[in-house]
Structure formats: C-alpha cells, structure tokens
C-alpha cells in the first residue's frame, strides 16, 4: 500500500508541475499580448494625432511635443526634397554641357562647304512651290491666299 501511495504522490507531483508550466506560459503570453495591444492602441492614437485628428483631448505640453515632431519631420522632408532637386539640376547641367560640347564640334569644315556646288535653280523657288512644300510637310490644307499677305519669306 505504501508503494501505491508513493507512486500516486510522485505521479500527482509530476502532473502538477506539468499543469503549472503551461499555465505560467499562458499567463506570460497573455500579459505580453495585453502589453502589445495597449502599445498598438497608443501608436494608433499617436498616428491619428500626427494626422491632425482627435486633438481636443491633448494638453498644451502634448500639443507642443506633437508640433515639434511634425516640424522635425517636415524639415527632413524639405531637406530630402532639396537634395533631390539639387541632384536633378546637377544631372541636367551635365547633360546640357555634354550636348553643348557635341553641338560646338563642327560637323562640316569650311573647305567642305566651299566644295559644295549649289545649283542656282534650286535657290529660287516660287511662292506656290514653297506653299506646296509647306502643305506637304504640315499634312493639312494650304492656308487661304488672304492669310499669306502678312507672311514674308526670305530665301538664302
């Protein structure tokens, strides 16, 4: 009988420890969950304050703290924006410099220009042929003859 009671006590002691361990873990998890839920609520409230919502319940100190947070964030946004604009300007200036340096290189030399023979008939065109060329380039109807009176065309 003593042996049976000993086994009972041993078994019940082991089960008590096993039952207590999960309940301790469960209690720790519940506390952690409660703490995290409260933290989420606080962060959501703070986010709504940053959006300018629910400001009526704030004290003057809380409003000043919120204002300094917003000013700090705005300063960082402005600084980032200024840096990006400056980088974009520098990039565009580099592109402009490379394009102007390409544009300054002579495409044809003066000697090559002297060697080009110009046909005098090509230089003189009637106003009708110019209008036809303009019409074909613009792919629209030629303007009325009355509209041409203001326009002058010099041929080189």
Secondary structure, DSSP 4 states (H G I P E B T S, - for coil): -HHHHHHHHHHHHHHHHHHHHHHHHHHHHHHHHHHHHHHHHHHHHHHHHHTT-S-TT--HHHHHHHHHHHHHHHHHHHHHHHHHHHHHHHHHHHHHHHHHHHHHS-SS-HHHHHHPPPPHHHH---HHHHHHHHHHHHTSPPPPGGGGGG------
